[in-house]
Amino acid sequence: MKRLIIILLLFVSIFGFAQKKNTEQNGDIKIDKQIKGGIIAGMNLTQVDGDEVYGFSKIGFNGGFTAIIPVVHRFSIGIETLYTQKGSYCKYPVYVGDTSPLPYYKLNLDYLEVPLLIMFEDRSTWTFGTGFSWGRLVSKKEMEHGVYIDSNLIRYPYKTNDFQWLFDLRFRIWKHLKFNVRYSYSVAKIRDRHYNNGVAEWDRKQYNNVITFRLIYLFNEKYLPPVYKREKKKKNKNPVPKADTQTPPK
């Protein structure tokens, strides 16, 4: 995974070097070369593929801080530090006749996460990005048939690291404020689990599957689209006198 990230960064650097002269020499293009910082807040809709529970029914928090580093015109690298809640939830039993206490299944997985993205901004309105993230499991709770499963992070079957691929879409809604939709999926399993329902036995590999909705506010974004700029009307201090159209006296 580290090799893939390095290859992507090298690709952007080579592309930027080839395009640098054409973009910077155009006087109409304003390039924001400073690093931008921002704050993020939103929510996750999550499920765990392979847990025999289906649907993005688990709601969790997603928030933290971001830094955006310009590379070349329209291209940048985004780095984030997040606290993000993932997991799975199913209130009612999936099998007919199951009278176990509710909820049927509930899983909370809380991570400290560091995503790294390559982003492209189109006309300062839409921003597209893709990349990878590394998450460290810091808290977990699992409940089956209304009963919590006693465990700890050291001997628990869930992996302490979660590596995810992600796709990111952002839309400017007002000045420095953007609305963000993100999809992410684990590229490595977070758990192996054995199932036995009394009739059959099977094994499943489990993966985090996440849809995220967030608001992102950038503090020091220098160049904004013209629609958000209020240009003051220049007053002419020395107005040219109007020509006298009256007929001179005879």
Helices and strands as residue ranges (DSSP letters): H 2-24, E 36-49, E 58-72, E 75-90, E 105-122, E 126-144, E 147-148, E 161-174, E 177-186, E 191-196, E 201-218, G 226-228
